[in-house]
Amino acid sequence: MTDAVIVSTARTALAKSWRGALNMSHPVAYTGHVLEQAIERARVDPAEVEDVIVGATFLEGASGANVARQVALRAGCPVTTAAYR
C-alpha cells in the first residue's frame, strides 16, 4: 500500500478523568464506541476496514494487551482486520 486515507474521525468529549461520565468506563469500551461511530459516519462497511491503529500510552491491566485489536473487534470489524498500537 502506498496511500493511507482518513475517511472519518470521532473522539470522546473528554478523556479518562477522575471526575465525570467516563470515570468508571473501560478504555476499550469507549474507544470501541468511538471507532464504531467513525466507521458509521464514513458510511463504510466494517469489513472494508483493513487496519486499525490506536494511539495509547501507559496501558496496563486488561487494556494492555493489543488494545487496538480489542477496539476493532468491539467496533464490529472482522477478525481479519489488522490492528496495532
C-alpha positions as CSV (number, residue, x, y, z in Angstrom):
1,M,0.0,0.0,0.0
2,T,1.3,3.4,-0.9
3,D,-1.6,5.6,0.2
4,A,-3.4,6.0,3.5
5,V,-6.8,7.5,3.5
6,I,-8.6,9.0,6.5
7,V,-12.3,9.0,5.7
8,S,-13.7,9.9,9.1
9,T,-12.8,10.9,12.7
10,A,-14.6,10.7,16.0
11,R,-13.5,11.2,19.6
12,T,-14.8,11.2,23.1
13,A,-15.8,14.5,24.7
14,L,-13.3,14.1,27.5
15,A,-10.5,11.5,28.0
16,K,-10.3,9.4,31.2
17,S,-10.9,11.7,34.2
18,W,-11.2,11.0,37.9
19,R,-14.4,13.0,37.8
20,G,-17.0,12.7,35.0
21,A,-19.0,10.3,33.0
22,L,-16.1,8.2,31.8
23,N,-14.6,7.7,35.2
24,M,-15.5,4.0,35.6
25,S,-15.5,3.2,31.8
26,H,-13.0,0.7,30.4
27,P,-10.8,2.3,27.7
28,V,-11.7,-0.4,25.2
29,A,-15.4,0.2,25.7
30,Y,-15.4,3.8,24.9
31,T,-12.7,3.6,22.2
32,G,-14.6,0.9,20.5
33,H,-17.7,3.1,20.5
34,V,-15.6,6.0,19.0
35,L,-14.3,3.7,16.2
36,E,-17.8,2.4,15.6
37,Q,-19.1,5.9,15.2
38,A,-16.2,6.9,12.9
39,I,-16.9,3.9,10.6
40,E,-20.7,4.7,10.6
41,R,-20.0,8.4,9.8
42,A,-17.8,7.3,6.8
43,R,-20.6,5.0,5.6
44,V,-18.1,2.2,5.3
45,D,-18.8,-1.4,5.9
46,P,-16.6,-2.5,8.9
47,A,-15.5,-5.5,6.8
48,E,-13.7,-3.0,4.4
49,V,-11.5,-1.6,7.2
50,E,-8.0,-3.0,6.6
51,D,-6.1,-1.5,9.5
52,V,-6.9,-0.1,12.9
53,I,-4.3,2.0,14.6
54,V,-4.9,3.2,18.2
55,G,-2.6,5.7,19.8
56,A,-2.3,4.9,23.5
57,T,0.2,5.4,26.4
58,F,0.6,4.0,29.8
59,L,-1.7,1.0,29.2
60,E,-1.9,-1.6,32.0
61,G,-4.1,-4.4,33.1
62,A,-6.8,-5.6,30.8
63,S,-6.2,-2.7,28.3
64,G,-2.5,-3.5,27.9
65,A,-2.7,-6.5,25.5
66,N,-3.1,-5.1,22.0
67,V,-5.8,-2.6,22.8
68,A,-6.2,-1.8,19.0
69,R,-7.3,-5.4,18.4
70,Q,-9.8,-5.3,21.2
71,V,-11.2,-1.9,20.0
72,A,-11.5,-3.2,16.4
73,L,-13.5,-6.2,17.5
74,R,-15.7,-4.1,19.8
75,A,-16.4,-1.7,16.9
76,G,-17.6,-4.6,14.7
77,C,-14.6,-5.1,12.5
78,P,-14.0,-8.7,11.5
79,V,-11.1,-10.7,13.0
80,T,-9.2,-10.4,9.6
81,T,-8.8,-6.6,10.3
82,A,-5.2,-5.8,11.2
83,A,-4.8,-3.8,14.4
84,Y,-1.9,-2.3,16.3
85,R,-0.9,0.5,18.7
